[in-house]
Amino acid sequence: MAQTVEQIFESCEILRHQCDAVTEAHMASTGNRLNQVMKTLTIVSTIFAPLTFIAGIYGMNFDNMPELHWRHGYVGALALMSGIALLQACWLWRRGWFEDWTLRRGR
């Protein structure tokens, strides 16, 4: 009888260790996914922060900005903003920031 109770306790201890391992694996997976989401938000912020700055400058009501009186000043500002966004996106792409590192390589 005592040996049976001891085996039950040992089985419970093994199951507890397995449950701890599964919980740790789940927490690691959740943490990796959260890191991937934060990386995506960082990419979006990195691309749009300079564009917001440029839009803020051109949104001010100053009359002494020479670009405001140019015939193609508006198109030029949009081209500048598009160029900066494209340059940043290409730079981040080359550095591998758009890859989802949470996926397994063997899939």
Phi and psi restraints in degrees (range 20) as a CNS / XPLOR table:
assign (resid 1 and name C) (resid 2 and name N)
       (resid 2 and name CA) (resid 2 and name C) 1.0 -66.4 20.0 2
assign (resid 2 and name N) (resid 2 and name CA)
       (resid 2 and name C) (resid 3 and name N) 1.0 -34.2 20.0 2
assign (resid 2 and name C) (resid 3 and name N)
       (resid 3 and name CA) (resid 3 and name C) 1.0 -68.8 20.0 2
assign (resid 3 and name N) (resid 3 and name CA)
       (resid 3 and name C) (resid 4 and name N) 1.0 -36.3 20.0 2
assign (resid 3 and name C) (resid 4 and name N)
       (resid 4 and name CA) (resid 4 and name C) 1.0 -65.8 20.0 2
assign (resid 4 and name N) (resid 4 and name CA)
       (resid 4 and name C) (resid 5 and name N) 1.0 -43.2 20.0 2
assign (resid 4 and name C) (resid 5 and name N)
       (resid 5 and name CA) (resid 5 and name C) 1.0 -64.0 20.0 2
assign (resid 5 and name N) (resid 5 and name CA)
       (resid 5 and name C) (resid 6 and name N) 1.0 -38.3 20.0 2
assign (resid 5 and name C) (resid 6 and name N)
       (resid 6 and name CA) (resid 6 and name C) 1.0 -65.8 20.0 2
assign (resid 6 and name N) (resid 6 and name CA)
       (resid 6 and name C) (resid 7 and name N) 1.0 -39.1 20.0 2
assign (resid 6 and name C) (resid 7 and name N)
       (resid 7 and name CA) (resid 7 and name C) 1.0 -66.3 20.0 2
assign (resid 7 and name N) (resid 7 and name CA)
       (resid 7 and name C) (resid 8 and name N) 1.0 -38.4 20.0 2
assign (resid 7 and name C) (resid 8 and name N)
       (resid 8 and name CA) (resid 8 and name C) 1.0 -64.3 20.0 2
assign (resid 8 and name N) (resid 8 and name CA)
       (resid 8 and name C) (resid 9 and name N) 1.0 -44.4 20.0 2
assign (resid 8 and name C) (resid 9 and name N)
       (resid 9 and name CA) (resid 9 and name C) 1.0 -62.2 20.0 2
assign (resid 9 and name N) (resid 9 and name CA)
       (resid 9 and name C) (resid 10 and name N) 1.0 -40.5 20.0 2
assign (resid 9 and name C) (resid 10 and name N)
       (resid 10 and name CA) (resid 10 and name C) 1.0 -65.4 20.0 2
assign (resid 10 and name N) (resid 10 and name CA)
       (resid 10 and name C) (resid 11 and name N) 1.0 -40.8 20.0 2
assign (resid 10 and name C) (resid 11 and name N)
       (resid 11 and name CA) (resid 11 and name C) 1.0 -64.1 20.0 2
assign (resid 11 and name N) (resid 11 and name CA)
       (resid 11 and name C) (resid 12 and name N) 1.0 -39.7 20.0 2
assign (resid 11 and name C) (resid 12 and name N)
       (resid 12 and name CA) (resid 12 and name C) 1.0 -64.2 20.0 2
assign (resid 12 and name N) (resid 12 and name CA)
       (resid 12 and name C) (resid 13 and name N) 1.0 -38.8 20.0 2
assign (resid 12 and name C) (resid 13 and name N)
       (resid 13 and name CA) (resid 13 and name C) 1.0 -65.8 20.0 2
assign (resid 13 and name N) (resid 13 and name CA)
       (resid 13 and name C) (resid 14 and name N) 1.0 -41.3 20.0 2
assign (resid 13 and name C) (resid 14 and name N)
       (resid 14 and name CA) (resid 14 and name C) 1.0 -63.3 20.0 2
assign (resid 14 and name N) (resid 14 and name CA)
       (resid 14 and name C) (resid 15 and name N) 1.0 -44.5 20.0 2
assign (resid 14 and name C) (resid 15 and name N)
       (resid 15 and name CA) (resid 15 and name C) 1.0 -62.8 20.0 2
assign (resid 15 and name N) (resid 15 and name CA)
       (resid 15 and name C) (resid 16 and name N) 1.0 -37.9 20.0 2
assign (resid 15 and name C) (resid 16 and name N)
       (resid 16 and name CA) (resid 16 and name C) 1.0 -64.1 20.0 2
assign (resid 16 and name N) (resid 16 and name CA)
       (resid 16 and name C) (resid 17 and name N) 1.0 -41.2 20.0 2
assign (resid 16 and name C) (resid 17 and name N)
       (resid 17 and name CA) (resid 17 and name C) 1.0 -64.3 20.0 2
assign (resid 17 and name N) (resid 17 and name CA)
       (resid 17 and name C) (resid 18 and name N) 1.0 -39.8 20.0 2
assign (resid 17 and name C) (resid 18 and name N)
       (resid 18 and name CA) (resid 18 and name C) 1.0 -65.8 20.0 2
assign (resid 18 and name N) (resid 18 and name CA)
       (resid 18 and name C) (resid 19 and name N) 1.0 -41.0 20.0 2
assign (resid 18 and name C) (resid 19 and name N)
       (resid 19 and name CA) (resid 19 and name C) 1.0 -64.1 20.0 2
assign (resid 19 and name N) (resid 19 and name CA)
       (resid 19 and name C) (resid 20 and name N) 1.0 -38.9 20.0 2
assign (resid 19 and name C) (resid 20 and name N)
       (resid 20 and name CA) (resid 20 and name C) 1.0 -62.4 20.0 2
assign (resid 20 and name N) (resid 20 and name CA)
       (resid 20 and name C) (resid 21 and name N) 1.0 -41.1 20.0 2
assign (resid 20 and name C) (resid 21 and name N)
       (resid 21 and name CA) (resid 21 and name C) 1.0 -65.4 20.0 2
assign (resid 21 and name N) (resid 21 and name CA)
       (resid 21 and name C) (resid 22 and name N) 1.0 -41.7 20.0 2
assign (resid 21 and name C) (resid 22 and name N)
       (resid 22 and name CA) (resid 22 and name C) 1.0 -65.2 20.0 2
assign (resid 22 and name N) (resid 22 and name CA)
       (resid 22 and name C) (resid 23 and name N) 1.0 -41.2 20.0 2
assign (resid 22 and name C) (resid 23 and name N)
       (resid 23 and name CA) (resid 23 and name C) 1.0 -63.4 20.0 2
assign (resid 23 and name N) (resid 23 and name CA)
       (resid 23 and name C) (resid 24 and name N) 1.0 -43.3 20.0 2
assign (resid 23 and name C) (resid 24 and name N)
       (resid 24 and name CA) (resid 24 and name C) 1.0 -63.5 20.0 2
assign (resid 24 and name N) (resid 24 and name CA)
       (resid 24 and name C) (resid 25 and name N) 1.0 -40.1 20.0 2
assign (resid 24 and name C) (resid 25 and name N)
       (resid 25 and name CA) (resid 25 and name C) 1.0 -64.8 20.0 2
assign (resid 25 and name N) (resid 25 and name CA)
       (resid 25 and name C) (resid 26 and name N) 1.0 -40.6 20.0 2
assign (resid 25 and name C) (resid 26 and name N)
       (resid 26 and name CA) (resid 26 and name C) 1.0 -64.7 20.0 2
assign (resid 26 and name N) (resid 26 and name CA)
       (resid 26 and name C) (resid 27 and name N) 1.0 -43.0 20.0 2
assign (resid 26 and name C) (resid 27 and name N)
       (resid 27 and name CA) (resid 27 and name C) 1.0 -64.1 20.0 2
assign (resid 27 and name N) (resid 27 and name CA)
       (resid 27 and name C) (resid 28 and name N) 1.0 -38.5 20.0 2
assign (resid 27 and name C) (resid 28 and name N)
       (resid 28 and name CA) (resid 28 and name C) 1.0 -65.3 20.0 2
assign (resid 28 and name N) (resid 28 and name CA)
       (resid 28 and name C) (resid 29 and name N) 1.0 -42.0 20.0 2
assign (resid 28 and name C) (resid 29 and name N)
       (resid 29 and name CA) (resid 29 and name C) 1.0 -64.3 20.0 2
assign (resid 29 and name N) (resid 29 and name CA)
       (resid 29 and name C) (resid 30 and name N) 1.0 -42.7 20.0 2
assign (resid 29 and name C) (resid 30 and name N)
       (resid 30 and name CA) (resid 30 and name C) 1.0 -63.9 20.0 2
assign (resid 30 and name N) (resid 30 and name CA)
       (resid 30 and name C) (resid 31 and name N) 1.0 -41.3 20.0 2
assign (resid 30 and name C) (resid 31 and name N)
       (resid 31 and name CA) (resid 31 and name C) 1.0 -63.6 20.0 2
assign (resid 31 and name N) (resid 31 and name CA)
       (resid 31 and name C) (resid 32 and name N) 1.0 -40.7 20.0 2
assign (resid 31 and name C) (resid 32 and name N)
       (resid 32 and name CA) (resid 32 and name C) 1.0 -64.5 20.0 2
assign (resid 32 and name N) (resid 32 and name CA)
       (resid 32 and name C) (resid 33 and name N) 1.0 -40.2 20.0 2
assign (resid 32 and name C) (resid 33 and name N)
       (resid 33 and name CA) (resid 33 and name C) 1.0 -66.1 20.0 2
assign (resid 33 and name N) (resid 33 and name CA)
       (resid 33 and name C) (resid 34 and name N) 1.0 -40.5 20.0 2
assign (resid 33 and name C) (resid 34 and name N)
       (resid 34 and name CA) (resid 34 and name C) 1.0 -63.6 20.0 2
assign (resid 34 and name N) (resid 34 and name CA)
       (resid 34 and name C) (resid 35 and name N) 1.0 -39.2 20.0 2
assign (resid 34 and name C) (resid 35 and name N)
       (resid 35 and name CA) (resid 35 and name C) 1.0 -63.2 20.0 2
assign (resid 35 and name N) (resid 35 and name CA)
       (resid 35 and name C) (resid 36 and name N) 1.0 -37.9 20.0 2
assign (resid 35 and name C) (resid 36 and name N)
       (resid 36 and name CA) (resid 36 and name C) 1.0 -65.6 20.0 2
assign (resid 36 and name N) (resid 36 and name CA)
       (resid 36 and name C) (resid 37 and name N) 1.0 -40.8 20.0 2
assign (resid 36 and name C) (resid 37 and name N)
       (resid 37 and name CA) (resid 37 and name C) 1.0 -64.2 20.0 2
assign (resid 37 and name N) (resid 37 and name CA)
       (resid 37 and name C) (resid 38 and name N) 1.0 -42.1 20.0 2
assign (resid 37 and name C) (resid 38 and name N)
       (resid 38 and name CA) (resid 38 and name C) 1.0 -64.9 20.0 2
assign (resid 38 and name N) (resid 38 and name CA)
       (resid 38 and name C) (resid 39 and name N) 1.0 -35.8 20.0 2
assign (resid 38 and name C) (resid 39 and name N)
       (resid 39 and name CA) (resid 39 and name C) 1.0 -65.3 20.0 2
assign (resid 39 and name N) (resid 39 and name CA)
       (resid 39 and name C) (resid 40 and name N) 1.0 -40.9 20.0 2
assign (resid 39 and name C) (resid 40 and name N)
       (resid 40 and name CA) (resid 40 and name C) 1.0 -62.9 20.0 2
assign (resid 40 and name N) (resid 40 and name CA)
       (resid 40 and name C) (resid 41 and name N) 1.0 -44.1 20.0 2
assign (resid 40 and name C) (resid 41 and name N)
       (resid 41 and name CA) (resid 41 and name C) 1.0 -64.3 20.0 2
assign (resid 41 and name N) (resid 41 and name CA)
       (resid 41 and name C) (resid 42 and name N) 1.0 -34.7 20.0 2
assign (resid 41 and name C) (resid 42 and name N)
       (resid 42 and name CA) (resid 42 and name C) 1.0 -65.6 20.0 2
assign (resid 42 and name N) (resid 42 and name CA)
       (resid 42 and name C) (resid 43 and name N) 1.0 -41.0 20.0 2
assign (resid 42 and name C) (resid 43 and name N)
       (resid 43 and name CA) (resid 43 and name C) 1.0 -62.1 20.0 2
assign (resid 43 and name N) (resid 43 and name CA)
       (resid 43 and name C) (resid 44 and name N) 1.0 -47.0 20.0 2
assign (resid 43 and name C) (resid 44 and name N)
       (resid 44 and name CA) (resid 44 and name C) 1.0 -62.0 20.0 2
assign (resid 44 and name N) (resid 44 and name CA)
       (resid 44 and name C) (resid 45 and name N) 1.0 -43.7 20.0 2
assign (resid 44 and name C) (resid 45 and name N)
       (resid 45 and name CA) (resid 45 and name C) 1.0 -64.9 20.0 2
assign (resid 45 and name N) (resid 45 and name CA)
       (resid 45 and name C) (resid 46 and name N) 1.0 -39.8 20.0 2
assign (resid 45 and name C) (resid 46 and name N)
       (resid 46 and name CA) (resid 46 and name C) 1.0 -63.8 20.0 2
assign (resid 46 and name N) (resid 46 and name CA)
       (resid 46 and name C) (resid 47 and name N) 1.0 -37.5 20.0 2
assign (resid 46 and name C) (resid 47 and name N)
       (resid 47 and name CA) (resid 47 and name C) 1.0 -76.2 20.0 2
assign (resid 47 and name N) (resid 47 and name CA)
       (resid 47 and name C) (resid 48 and name N) 1.0 -40.4 20.0 2
assign (resid 47 and name C) (resid 48 and name N)
       (resid 48 and name CA) (resid 48 and name C) 1.0 -89.5 20.0 2
assign (resid 48 and name N) (resid 48 and name CA)
       (resid 48 and name C) (resid 49 and name N) 1.0 -15.0 20.0 2
assign (resid 48 and name C) (resid 49 and name N)
       (resid 49 and name CA) (resid 49 and name C) 1.0 -63.2 20.0 2
assign (resid 49 and name N) (resid 49 and name CA)
       (resid 49 and name C) (resid 50 and name N) 1.0 -48.4 20.0 2
assign (resid 49 and name C) (resid 50 and name N)
       (resid 50 and name CA) (resid 50 and name C) 1.0 -65.6 20.0 2
assign (resid 50 and name N) (resid 50 and name CA)
       (resid 50 and name C) (resid 51 and name N) 1.0 -33.4 20.0 2
assign (resid 50 and name C) (resid 51 and name N)
       (resid 51 and name CA) (resid 51 and name C) 1.0 -66.5 20.0 2
assign (resid 51 and name N) (resid 51 and name CA)
       (resid 51 and name C) (resid 52 and name N) 1.0 -38.1 20.0 2
assign (resid 51 and name C) (resid 52 and name N)
       (resid 52 and name CA) (resid 52 and name C) 1.0 -65.6 20.0 2
assign (resid 52 and name N) (resid 52 and name CA)
       (resid 52 and name C) (resid 53 and name N) 1.0 -38.5 20.0 2
assign (resid 52 and name C) (resid 53 and name N)
       (resid 53 and name CA) (resid 53 and name C) 1.0 -63.0 20.0 2
assign (resid 53 and name N) (resid 53 and name CA)
       (resid 53 and name C) (resid 54 and name N) 1.0 -46.1 20.0 2
assign (resid 53 and name C) (resid 54 and name N)
       (resid 54 and name CA) (resid 54 and name C) 1.0 -64.8 20.0 2
assign (resid 54 and name N) (resid 54 and name CA)
       (resid 54 and name C) (resid 55 and name N) 1.0 -43.3 20.0 2
assign (resid 54 and name C) (resid 55 and name N)
       (resid 55 and name CA) (resid 55 and name C) 1.0 -63.6 20.0 2
assign (resid 55 and name N) (resid 55 and name CA)
       (resid 55 and name C) (resid 56 and name N) 1.0 -34.9 20.0 2
assign (resid 55 and name C) (resid 56 and name N)
       (resid 56 and name CA) (resid 56 and name C) 1.0 -67.0 20.0 2
assign (resid 56 and name N) (resid 56 and name CA)
       (resid 56 and name C) (resid 57 and name N) 1.0 -39.6 20.0 2
assign (resid 56 and name C) (resid 57 and name N)
       (resid 57 and name CA) (resid 57 and name C) 1.0 -65.0 20.0 2
assign (resid 57 and name N) (resid 57 and name CA)
       (resid 57 and name C) (resid 58 and name N) 1.0 -48.1 20.0 2
assign (resid 57 and name C) (resid 58 and name N)
       (resid 58 and name CA) (resid 58 and name C) 1.0 -76.1 20.0 2
assign (resid 58 and name N) (resid 58 and name CA)
       (resid 58 and name C) (resid 59 and name N) 1.0 -12.2 20.0 2
assign (resid 58 and name C) (resid 59 and name N)
       (resid 59 and name CA) (resid 59 and name C) 1.0 -83.8 20.0 2
assign (resid 59 and name N) (resid 59 and name CA)
       (resid 59 and name C) (resid 60 and name N) 1.0 -9.3 20.0 2
assign (resid 59 and name C) (resid 60 and name N)
       (resid 60 and name CA) (resid 60 and name C) 1.0 -75.3 20.0 2
assign (resid 60 and name N) (resid 60 and name CA)
       (resid 60 and name C) (resid 61 and name N) 1.0 151.9 20.0 2
assign (resid 60 and name C) (resid 61 and name N)
       (resid 61 and name CA) (resid 61 and name C) 1.0 -94.3 20.0 2
assign (resid 61 and name N) (resid 61 and name CA)
       (resid 61 and name C) (resid 62 and name N) 1.0 63.8 20.0 2
assign (resid 61 and name C) (resid 62 and name N)
       (resid 62 and name CA) (resid 62 and name C) 1.0 -100.8 20.0 2
assign (resid 62 and name N) (resid 62 and name CA)
       (resid 62 and name C) (resid 63 and name N) 1.0 138.4 20.0 2
assign (resid 62 and name C) (resid 63 and name N)
       (resid 63 and name CA) (resid 63 and name C) 1.0 -93.9 20.0 2
assign (resid 63 and name N) (resid 63 and name CA)
       (resid 63 and name C) (resid 64 and name N) 1.0 -15.9 20.0 2
assign (resid 63 and name C) (resid 64 and name N)
       (resid 64 and name CA) (resid 64 and name C) 1.0 -94.9 20.0 2
assign (resid 64 and name N) (resid 64 and name CA)
       (resid 64 and name C) (resid 65 and name N) 1.0 23.2 20.0 2
assign (resid 64 and name C) (resid 65 and name N)
       (resid 65 and name CA) (resid 65 and name C) 1.0 -91.9 20.0 2
assign (resid 65 and name N) (resid 65 and name CA)
       (resid 65 and name C) (resid 66 and name N) 1.0 115.1 20.0 2
assign (resid 65 and name C) (resid 66 and name N)
       (resid 66 and name CA) (resid 66 and name C) 1.0 -61.4 20.0 2
assign (resid 66 and name N) (resid 66 and name CA)
       (resid 66 and name C) (resid 67 and name N) 1.0 -30.0 20.0 2
assign (resid 66 and name C) (resid 67 and name N)
       (resid 67 and name CA) (resid 67 and name C) 1.0 -66.1 20.0 2
assign (resid 67 and name N) (resid 67 and name CA)
       (resid 67 and name C) (resid 68 and name N) 1.0 -23.8 20.0 2
assign (resid 67 and name C) (resid 68 and name N)
       (resid 68 and name CA) (resid 68 and name C) 1.0 -68.1 20.0 2
assign (resid 68 and name N) (resid 68 and name CA)
       (resid 68 and name C) (resid 69 and name N) 1.0 -25.0 20.0 2
assign (resid 68 and name C) (resid 69 and name N)
       (resid 69 and name CA) (resid 69 and name C) 1.0 -99.5 20.0 2
assign (resid 69 and name N) (resid 69 and name CA)
       (resid 69 and name C) (resid 70 and name N) 1.0 -1.7 20.0 2
assign (resid 69 and name C) (resid 70 and name N)
       (resid 70 and name CA) (resid 70 and name C) 1.0 -74.2 20.0 2
assign (resid 70 and name N) (resid 70 and name CA)
       (resid 70 and name C) (resid 71 and name N) 1.0 151.5 20.0 2
assign (resid 70 and name C) (resid 71 and name N)
       (resid 71 and name CA) (resid 71 and name C) 1.0 -64.2 20.0 2
assign (resid 71 and name N) (resid 71 and name CA)
       (resid 71 and name C) (resid 72 and name N) 1.0 -40.3 20.0 2
assign (resid 71 and name C) (resid 72 and name N)
       (resid 72 and name CA) (resid 72 and name C) 1.0 -112.0 20.0 2
assign (resid 72 and name N) (resid 72 and name CA)
       (resid 72 and name C) (resid 73 and name N) 1.0 32.0 20.0 2
assign (resid 72 and name C) (resid 73 and name N)
       (resid 73 and name CA) (resid 73 and name C) 1.0 -65.1 20.0 2
assign (resid 73 and name N) (resid 73 and name CA)
       (resid 73 and name C) (resid 74 and name N) 1.0 -40.5 20.0 2
assign (resid 73 and name C) (resid 74 and name N)
       (resid 74 and name CA) (resid 74 and name C) 1.0 -65.5 20.0 2
assign (resid 74 and name N) (resid 74 and name CA)
       (resid 74 and name C) (resid 75 and name N) 1.0 -45.6 20.0 2
assign (resid 74 and name C) (resid 75 and name N)
       (resid 75 and name CA) (resid 75 and name C) 1.0 -65.7 20.0 2
assign (resid 75 and name N) (resid 75 and name CA)
       (resid 75 and name C) (resid 76 and name N) 1.0 -36.6 20.0 2
assign (resid 75 and name C) (resid 76 and name N)
       (resid 76 and name CA) (resid 76 and name C) 1.0 -64.2 20.0 2
assign (resid 76 and name N) (resid 76 and name CA)
       (resid 76 and name C) (resid 77 and name N) 1.0 -42.1 20.0 2
assign (resid 76 and name C) (resid 77 and name N)
       (resid 77 and name CA) (resid 77 and name C) 1.0 -64.7 20.0 2
assign (resid 77 and name N) (resid 77 and name CA)
       (resid 77 and name C) (resid 78 and name N) 1.0 -41.7 20.0 2
assign (resid 77 and name C) (resid 78 and name N)
       (resid 78 and name CA) (resid 78 and name C) 1.0 -64.7 20.0 2
assign (resid 78 and name N) (resid 78 and name CA)
       (resid 78 and name C) (resid 79 and name N) 1.0 -38.5 20.0 2
assign (resid 78 and name C) (resid 79 and name N)
       (resid 79 and name CA) (resid 79 and name C) 1.0 -65.7 20.0 2
assign (resid 79 and name N) (resid 79 and name CA)
       (resid 79 and name C) (resid 80 and name N) 1.0 -40.8 20.0 2
assign (resid 79 and name C) (resid 80 and name N)
       (resid 80 and name CA) (resid 80 and name C) 1.0 -61.6 20.0 2
assign (resid 80 and name N) (resid 80 and name CA)
       (resid 80 and name C) (resid 81 and name N) 1.0 -45.4 20.0 2
assign (resid 80 and name C) (resid 81 and name N)
       (resid 81 and name CA) (resid 81 and name C) 1.0 -65.2 20.0 2
assign (resid 81 and name N) (resid 81 and name CA)
       (resid 81 and name C) (resid 82 and name N) 1.0 -41.0 20.0 2
assign (resid 81 and name C) (resid 82 and name N)
       (resid 82 and name CA) (resid 82 and name C) 1.0 -65.5 20.0 2
assign (resid 82 and name N) (resid 82 and name CA)
       (resid 82 and name C) (resid 83 and name N) 1.0 -40.7 20.0 2
assign (resid 82 and name C) (resid 83 and name N)
       (resid 83 and name CA) (resid 83 and name C) 1.0 -62.9 20.0 2
assign (resid 83 and name N) (resid 83 and name CA)
       (resid 83 and name C) (resid 84 and name N) 1.0 -42.9 20.0 2
assign (resid 83 and name C) (resid 84 and name N)
       (resid 84 and name CA) (resid 84 and name C) 1.0 -64.4 20.0 2
assign (resid 84 and name N) (resid 84 and name CA)
       (resid 84 and name C) (resid 85 and name N) 1.0 -44.2 20.0 2
assign (resid 84 and name C) (resid 85 and name N)
       (resid 85 and name CA) (resid 85 and name C) 1.0 -63.0 20.0 2
assign (resid 85 and name N) (resid 85 and name CA)
       (resid 85 and name C) (resid 86 and name N) 1.0 -41.7 20.0 2
assign (resid 85 and name C) (resid 86 and name N)
       (resid 86 and name CA) (resid 86 and name C) 1.0 -66.3 20.0 2
assign (resid 86 and name N) (resid 86 and name CA)
       (resid 86 and name C) (resid 87 and name N) 1.0 -42.5 20.0 2
assign (resid 86 and name C) (resid 87 and name N)
       (resid 87 and name CA) (resid 87 and name C) 1.0 -61.8 20.0 2
assign (resid 87 and name N) (resid 87 and name CA)
       (resid 87 and name C) (resid 88 and name N) 1.0 -43.9 20.0 2
assign (resid 87 and name C) (resid 88 and name N)
       (resid 88 and name CA) (resid 88 and name C) 1.0 -66.6 20.0 2
assign (resid 88 and name N) (resid 88 and name CA)
       (resid 88 and name C) (resid 89 and name N) 1.0 -41.4 20.0 2
assign (resid 88 and name C) (resid 89 and name N)
       (resid 89 and name CA) (resid 89 and name C) 1.0 -62.8 20.0 2
assign (resid 89 and name N) (resid 89 and name CA)
       (resid 89 and name C) (resid 90 and name N) 1.0 -42.2 20.0 2
assign (resid 89 and name C) (resid 90 and name N)
       (resid 90 and name CA) (resid 90 and name C) 1.0 -64.6 20.0 2
assign (resid 90 and name N) (resid 90 and name CA)
       (resid 90 and name C) (resid 91 and name N) 1.0 -41.7 20.0 2
assign (resid 90 and name C) (resid 91 and name N)
       (resid 91 and name CA) (resid 91 and name C) 1.0 -63.5 20.0 2
assign (resid 91 and name N) (resid 91 and name CA)
       (resid 91 and name C) (resid 92 and name N) 1.0 -44.5 20.0 2
assign (resid 91 and name C) (resid 92 and name N)
       (resid 92 and name CA) (resid 92 and name C) 1.0 -67.4 20.0 2
assign (resid 92 and name N) (resid 92 and name CA)
       (resid 92 and name C) (resid 93 and name N) 1.0 -35.0 20.0 2
assign (resid 92 and name C) (resid 93 and name N)
       (resid 93 and name CA) (resid 93 and name C) 1.0 -64.1 20.0 2
assign (resid 93 and name N) (resid 93 and name CA)
       (resid 93 and name C) (resid 94 and name N) 1.0 -44.0 20.0 2
assign (resid 93 and name C) (resid 94 and name N)
       (resid 94 and name CA) (resid 94 and name C) 1.0 -66.1 20.0 2
assign (resid 94 and name N) (resid 94 and name CA)
       (resid 94 and name C) (resid 95 and name N) 1.0 -30.5 20.0 2
assign (resid 94 and name C) (resid 95 and name N)
       (resid 95 and name CA) (resid 95 and name C) 1.0 -82.2 20.0 2
assign (resid 95 and name N) (resid 95 and name CA)
       (resid 95 and name C) (resid 96 and name N) 1.0 -3.9 20.0 2
assign (resid 95 and name C) (resid 96 and name N)
       (resid 96 and name CA) (resid 96 and name C) 1.0 84.3 20.0 2
assign (resid 96 and name N) (resid 96 and name CA)
       (resid 96 and name C) (resid 97 and name N) 1.0 21.2 20.0 2
assign (resid 96 and name C) (resid 97 and name N)
       (resid 97 and name CA) (resid 97 and name C) 1.0 -76.3 20.0 2
assign (resid 97 and name N) (resid 97 and name CA)
       (resid 97 and name C) (resid 98 and name N) 1.0 -17.5 20.0 2
assign (resid 97 and name C) (resid 98 and name N)
       (resid 98 and name CA) (resid 98 and name C) 1.0 -88.7 20.0 2
assign (resid 98 and name N) (resid 98 and name CA)
       (resid 98 and name C) (resid 99 and name N) 1.0 -3.0 20.0 2
assign (resid 98 and name C) (resid 99 and name N)
       (resid 99 and name CA) (resid 99 and name C) 1.0 -79.8 20.0 2
assign (resid 99 and name N) (resid 99 and name CA)
       (resid 99 and name C) (resid 100 and name N) 1.0 140.7 20.0 2
assign (resid 99 and name C) (resid 100 and name N)
       (resid 100 and name CA) (resid 100 and name C) 1.0 -89.1 20.0 2
assign (resid 100 and name N) (resid 100 and name CA)
       (resid 100 and name C) (resid 101 and name N) 1.0 100.6 20.0 2
assign (resid 100 and name C) (resid 101 and name N)
       (resid 101 and name CA) (resid 101 and name C) 1.0 -79.5 20.0 2
assign (resid 101 and name N) (resid 101 and name CA)
       (resid 101 and name C) (resid 102 and name N) 1.0 -3.0 20.0 2
assign (resid 101 and name C) (resid 102 and name N)
       (resid 102 and name CA) (resid 102 and name C) 1.0 -81.7 20.0 2
assign (resid 102 and name N) (resid 102 and name CA)
       (resid 102 and name C) (resid 103 and name N) 1.0 -17.8 20.0 2
assign (resid 102 and name C) (resid 103 and name N)
       (resid 103 and name CA) (resid 103 and name C) 1.0 -78.5 20.0 2
assign (resid 103 and name N) (resid 103 and name CA)
       (resid 103 and name C) (resid 104 and name N) 1.0 149.4 20.0 2
assign (resid 103 and name C) (resid 104 and name N)
       (resid 104 and name CA) (resid 104 and name C) 1.0 -75.9 20.0 2
assign (resid 104 and name N) (resid 104 and name CA)
       (resid 104 and name C) (resid 105 and name N) 1.0 147.2 20.0 2
assign (resid 104 and name C) (resid 105 and name N)
       (resid 105 and name CA) (resid 105 and name C) 1.0 -73.6 20.0 2
assign (resid 105 and name N) (resid 105 and name CA)
       (resid 105 and name C) (resid 106 and name N) 1.0 -24.8 20.0 2
assign (resid 105 and name C) (resid 106 and name N)
       (resid 106 and name CA) (resid 106 and name C) 1.0 -82.3 20.0 2
assign (resid 106 and name N) (resid 106 and name CA)
       (resid 106 and name C) (resid 107 and name N) 1.0 -4.8 20.0 2
